[in-house]
Structures are given as C-alpha cells and as structure tokens.
C-alpha cells in the first residue's frame, strides 16, 4: 500500500515527559555553567556553523534533495516531526509525498510472537538480548516502494525507513535513552511495533533486550549512508548536523579527551549527597540513588556550535572511532565500551539490597551479554558509621541461608543478615572488590563510586530489608537466580585478604605518587590513584583511561596538542588510547587525587 495523503494529525500529549530533571537545553546560553563545581552539561565545541537549529532550516535542506529518508531511534515523536516539517513545506507551497514506515510493520500479534522469546516471560525481570533484525518487523515488499514523480518532494519517515530501496540521503533522528525513559513513564511512546504503552517495567525490558539491540545494529548498518543527524529530544524543535561534521567531532574527541552527559535517578535506598552537592539537581526529588556518570549504553555526548547543542548516543563514537578509544583492546571489545563509572548514593539513605551478579557463563547463556557484571566499590565519601556488606561468614550454611531468605520473603520477616554475610567498616578511598557471584551490599551513609564492567542491570536481589520501592510495590527478589551463581567459598578471612584492595605505591616523584589499588584476579580492569601537588604526566600506552577527581577541588587536563580542559571534584572523564599522553594539573590548594581505571594487559582475554 502506498501512502500519499496529507500529514497525519498529531495526538495531543499533555504530559509527554515524566521527570523531575531538566531536559538538556537547546542552546548553551540557556543554562549557567558552574565556575567551581560539578557540571551537569559537559559540551564539546565543534567550531562555527556546524550545528543548525529549527525545522525551517531542515525543511529547506530537504527540499533541495527532493527525495529523503528520515530514519531514527525508538522514542521519537514521529508524527510531531512530520507535522512540523509539513508546516514548513506548506509555507513554501511544496507538495510532499509522505510514506510512513509504521504502516508497513507487521501486525501486533505477529510482532508479539516475534519478540516474546526474548522477554523471559511476563514476570521475569530480565530477557535475553534479541537476535532479530530490523527487517523482521516489516511486511514483505516494503523495501520496494518507489517515489512518486507527481510530488516535488518524496519522504519516507519512521523507524526502519532506510530499509526502503531508495538512493537518497538519510536523516537520522536521535534521542537520549534517559529521555526515552521519561517519555515511557509518561505513556507518550511505545515499544517498536507495540499497540500501546504497557507498564514501565515491561516497556524497559523490551527496550533493553529487543528495541535497543535491534536499532543499535540497524544504526551501525546504515551509518555510512547517513547524511544528517538530528537531536529531537525537544518536543517541538530540532538541532541538526551533517554526518561529516559529526564524524570530525567524534574523531577529535577520540584522540583527546571527553566527558559524557550524566543523568540521575531516585531509588528505594537513595540518599542525598548528590542532591546537596551538585548544583542544578532537583532539590524536591525524593532522593538520588544512582548517577549515570559513564554507563555508556544510556549516556550521550553533547556537541556545541554557534551556541546550539546537539546530543548523540555514545554508540556513534564507538561505531566510528572504537580503535582510537580502546586502542590495543579494540579487537577484544569491538564497539562495546568495557568499563562504567556510576555513583550509588546512600548518604542519609538506606542499605542496598543484599545481592550478587551472574557468572560470565550464566550471563552469556541466560541473557546474551558478552561480559559480566564484575564490580568494585570505591568509597568517595561516607559517614563514620558507614558499612559495606561483602562475603560470607566462615560458618555459612548455604541451605540454611536459602531457607532464611525464602521464609523472609514469604512471611515478610526480618533477617539478621550479619549472621550470614560479613560487614566491614567503610572509609574514604577504600576499594571493595566484588567479582561476579560475590554476595554484597553497600550500607547507608556511603557515596560509592562504582568502578565496574559495563553491564549494569543484572542484580540478583536476595534480601531487600522488607522495604517497598518508590512505587509502593515490593521490589523483585531473585533468590533462585542468585543461588545458581553465589560463590560460597568467598567467606571468612579470605574475604579480607582477597576482596578488600591493599593499596601500594608503585612510583613516586618529588611531589606525586602513583598508587596501585589491585583488583581481583577475575576483574579484567585495574585501578590506580594518582596523587599530586602540582602536576603529573601520564602515558596511555595504547590503553583507554577512565578518570575522576576524588579529592581536591579542580584539575586541568592538558593533552599532547596543548588543549586544556577543566574538571571538578566527582566529574568522570575519559582519555582515549589514541591521546597517547596527558598532563594532570592541580588547580586547587590541597593535594589532588585522581582515580584511573583501565583494562589490564595481563588478563587472558580468550575467556572473554
């Protein structure tokens, strides 16, 4: 069926975005950059005349092309985009043939049968990463539709538009994953091919295991055909850039330095350190449990030109410049960035659930991931009574522990968890090691910097202190999954010897020290702390470094070309392998301390 009728009316969306967090401003002068504190909106300048604002300019570009494909990501308000472009075409008396990819999707029953095997059942917390292709979602013959010469402009628009067999430029519409979730919570978007919004839980699971997987692969397949990339996170406006200029910007940061845009979430155990110490966060939010400092499957990179801001998913960087970013480790991880940094804020909050994460074999077989959720807890700040739960007591009886957990869940009875799990005092700059299959929890009154492998949603909760989630419902407990993974040999004195890092000085100069915080033998990454009064120069040795200022107020980072970037306390930044070297300059009054995480060389990567 060929569609030639006028633009469809956009349904009224009164609450299209449900979040207490501000949306990224369209222009740099729409927010105040803090002079001496954490920056919520790190930007990467591109120079003049690279990013353009507004539908009028985009419509003019489309008219010049005559035939255009508009593809993009899940969560885009496609009808809104079409309506706003159509208004511009009508102003210019241009007759347009709109072909909507959504009208060529298979019916919802067929699509449900297609995706259900990857969703793990209606009550399952997790699914398994999809092996579907974008083509699987569309009826046969869709790709063969041709432009209609009666119209001055022909446009095919929607997810999968690039499947159509046209020799035409592609405009790719991009939207950050946090904004997708804010729209999801407002019931203003659907999953790919779904007949309507479902619960947040169901929609996120389908996003993570199906939609994002399929569309990330589709993006990679059409990457070299894309002519323009547009940021459509704002409902009625747009910023756009040519693909060539975007790639130049990505190439530049892949050889120098970059910081992704962080975002923040409340949680049942969340605290208030982030809220009280980061200017610009919503003071009325109930708490902040997480900060997505560098969880790159859900972070974006913000570029600036002529004051216009444009955000693209981290995927674009890895698809175009993974070799520069990862250096010698690119053949191992490909386009997957291997390390994440995030905050777990329990300051004046509660304990995390008692939990563990899957083994490498389990996460691959059950969930389709490539690497598993090996973690560490670096204590950035804490109160005197702060604790970390880690490892089992020497006399742990797995059967007794299992029975106690099940009884607690069934009867809502408290457990004396310290009867089974060890508890350790937490102090600033401690590093607790949590290889997969290890029982653990962060106690209240910590600000934990989680330095971990990138997977981030596979938490098997065993005990959650009988509390409810922020939605007033019990949070899922996953005792069966946990007991298929728990390592009960991580107990007694072995926990103190093997799972609490023992720092040592490995190099020193006149006013600096390089301190090694060894990770567990199962971790594929290692951690250093650079402590210096004035400055210190570091070589990448063809390895990517992820860094954060963990003590001090501010530093300057100078790359080999002399470019200088300022960073403040608690900000995460990345030095790609291709940067070769960089100098950290203390811009504060006291000694600066910078954490550095990196993939280590001595690991047997055949296991990965």
Secondary structure, 3 states (H helix, E strand, C coil): CCCCCCCCCCCCCCCCCCCCCCCCCCEHHHCCCCCCCCCCCCCEECCCCCEEECHHHHHHHHHHHCEEEEEECCCCCHHHHHHHHHHHHHHCCCCEEEEEHHHHECCHHHHHHHHHCCCCCCCCCCCCCCCCCHHHHECCCHHHCCCCCCCCEEEEECCCHHHCCCCCEEEEEECCHHHHHHHHHCCCCCCCCCCCCCCHHHHHHHHHHHHHHHHHHHHHHHHHHEEEEEECCCCCCCEEEEHHHHHHHHHHHCCCCECCECEEECCCCCECHHHHHCCCCCCCCCCECEEEEECHHHCEEEEEECCEEEEEEHHHHHHHHHHHHHHHHHHHHCCCCCEEEEEEECCCCCCCCEEEECCHHHHHHHHCCCCCCCEEEEEEEECCCCEEEEEECCCCCHHHHHHHHHHHHHHCCCCCHHHCEEEEECCCCCEEEECCCCCEEECCCEEEEEEEECCCCCEEEEECCCCECCCCCECCCCHHHHHCCCCCCCECHHHHHHCECCCEEEEECCCEEEEEECCCCCCCEEEEEEEECCEEEEECCCCCEEEEEEECCEEEEEECCCCEEEEECCCEEEECHHHCEEEEEECCCCCEEEEEEEECCCCCHHHC
